[in-house]
Amino acid sequence: TRLRWFNQDLFVRNNEFKNYVSVPSDKMLRITTNLPIDLNESLEHVESVIKKEMPVILENLNALVGEDNVAKPRYRGLQKIEENCMQLSFAVYARGRYFSFVMRAFNRELRLMCERNGIRPGMPQIVVHTSDPGEEHGEDVG
């Protein structure tokens, strides 16, 4: 099947269509993302920063794609608490033709918001437990 994409012809095998989603270019679509924040951060402080920064984020996104193409960036709340971080949920609306671009720009803006305000992001951690091989099986070693 031939697809037209940004003035280019793309040829796709019919059995590969399961990997494609048709997105109307003019329809406003919701983008959701999670932002991991270090558990040592004060949630009240982080939420006050978010409230202050959301208009700045909207202004920056509008500068990238135009006011009619992005809307309603918002904080959706604490999504979950994990071993080393809390996941905060965010959403923004973008026109289909800008979906991927706005998704990446929104993630960037959230990260920059943290940097501007000294908020530590949550980081994946690997916990390694070490033990004496003999202790593990209740054996005396020596």
BELZI-V83753 format. One record per backbone hydrogen bond with DSSP energy under -1.0 kcal/mol. NH is the residue of the N-H (numbers start at 0). CO is the residue of the C=O. If there is no record, write none. Layout:
BEGIN
nh->[NH:NH]
co->[CO:CO]
END
This chain:
BEGIN
nh->[2:4:7:9:11:15:16:18:19:28:30:32:34:36:37:40:45:46:47:48:49:50:51:52:53:56:57:58:59:60:61:62:63:64:65:68:70:73:75:78:79:81:85:86:87:88:89:90:91:92:93:94:95:96:97:98:101:102:103:104:105:106:107:108:109:110:111:112:113:114:115:116:118:121:135:138]
co->[9:7:4:2:0:12:13:15:16:93:91:89:87:85:119:37:41:42:43:44:45:46:47:48:49:52:53:54:55:56:57:58:59:60:61:65:92:90:88:86:86:84:36:79:34:76:32:73:30:70:28:68:26:24:94:95:97:98:99:100:101:102:103:104:105:106:107:108:109:110:111:112:113:35:131:133]
END
